[in-house]
Amino acid sequence: MEVEQTALPGIGLRHDFTTRTGQRVGVVSHRTGRRDLVIYDKDDPDRACQTVKLNDEEADALAELLGAPRIVQRLNALHEQVEGLVSVQLPIPEGSPYAGRPMGEARVRTRTSASIVAVVRGGRVFASPGPDFVFGTGDVVVVVGSEDSTAEVADILARG
């Protein structure tokens, strides 16, 4: 699928693509941070039929709804291609030394060579969390690495 990027002087950027059924869809990313989801007229690709203005929280929610299942599918496909690579879902248990602390303090990648690729909290997915992401009790951490390295991460998250 081809995604076209168009600079909109004084506004920001527009990214569009055409679905398999011929519907043109786009996202306008304004310099202000606002994003507009745009559905174009099938007969006139320059005319917007519908525009939905999204604030940061709404754009993040939509991205998570659309992206979370794709992350799992891509990880599963990657496992089939790379021998020895696994992904595991590890809870932050009650009493974890990292509950309420930033992810970077656990130094997971440095200590194990495994990577935290997402955190699931209350049904919401935080893909590629940064080192300042604060873990909470009950979070589910998605980790990718070898069987040994992911087991080490489980131990770190549970015991420190």
N, C-alpha and C positions, 0 to 999 in steps of 0.2 A: 504494500500500500504506500502510495506517495503522499506525503504531507507537504503542502506548499506553505512557505513562510513569506509574508509580505510586510515590509516596513510601512507604517502609517505615520507620516511626519506629523509631529505635534501630538500624537495620540499614543502610539506604542507599536505593538506587533500583532499581526493576524496570522493564525495557523489554520489551514483548512484541508479537508480531504473529502473524497467522494466515496460513499458507501457502495457496497456491492450492488445495491438496488438503485443506485443513481442519485441518491439524496446527498446534497452538499451540506457539510457541517463545518462550523468553524468556531474558534475561540479567539476573541480579541483581548489581548493583555494590555491594559492601559498603563501608562507611566505612573499613575497614581496607585497602582496595585489592584484596582478593580478588574474583574474579568467578565466578559460577556460571552455567553454561549449563544451561537447564531445558527439558525436553520434557514437555508436559502431556498428560494423558489426553484422548483425543478425546471421550469421553462425559462427562467431568467436568473442565471447564477450570480448576477450582481445585485439582485433584490432580496433583502432579508424578509422572510415570512414571519419569523418569530425571533425575538431576542430576549434572553433571560439574563438580567444583571445579577452577578454574584459577588458578595463580599468575600473576604479572605476565608472566613470560617465555612461559608457555603461552598466555595471552590475546593477547599480541602476535603470537605465531606464528599463531594461528588467524585473527586479524584480517588478517594479511598474506596468508595462504592464500586467504581469502575476498575480500579487497579488491584485491589486485594486478591480477588480470584485469579487474576493474571499472574501475580507474583507466585502463587502456589503452583499454577500450571507450568510456568517457566522453570521453577526449581525442580519439579518432577521430571521435566524433559531433560534438564541438565544432569540429573542423577543417572538417567538412562545413557547419557553420552560420556560421563566421566566416572570411571570405576573408582570406588573408594570414597566418593563424595556422598555425604548424607546431610539431611536437614532434620533438625529435631525442634520440638516445641517444649520449652522449659518454663515452668511456672516460677514466679518469684514467691517463695513460700513465706508464711507467717514466720517472723523471726530472722529472715534473711538479713545479713549485714548490709546488703545494698538497697533494701527497701527504703525509699525516701532519699536516696542519694543519686547523684548523677552517674550515668552509665560509664563515663570515662574513668571514674575512680576504680572500677573493677579491672580495668586494663586487660580485658578479655583477649583481644587480638594479640597483644604483646606477650601475654602469658601462655596462650594456647595455640595461636595461629588460626583459630576459628573466627568466624565473623558473625556478628549480630546483624541480620538483614531486615528485621522488623520486630515490632512489639505490638501485641494485641491487648487492648484495654477496653473492657466493657463492650466488645463487639466492634470497636474502632481500631483500625490498623494504622500504625505509624511506621511507614516504610523508611528504611535507611535512617534510623534515628542518629542524631549527632551525639558527641560525648557529653553534652549538657542536658540530654534527655534524662529526666528523673524517673527512676523505677518506682513502682508502687506495688504493695502486696497484692497478689492476685494477677498481676500482669503476666502475660505469656510471651516469652522471648523466643523468637525464631532464629536459630543458629545454624550456620552452614560450615562444614569442615569434615574432617575424618571422624570415624567412630570414636577414636581415642580423644581427639581434641574436643569434640562436643561433650563427651563424658566429663572432661576436665572443667568445661564451662558449667555443667550442671553442679559440680562440686563447689566451684567458686561462688555461684549464685546462692547455693544453699548454706555454705559454711564460711565463705570468705577466702 
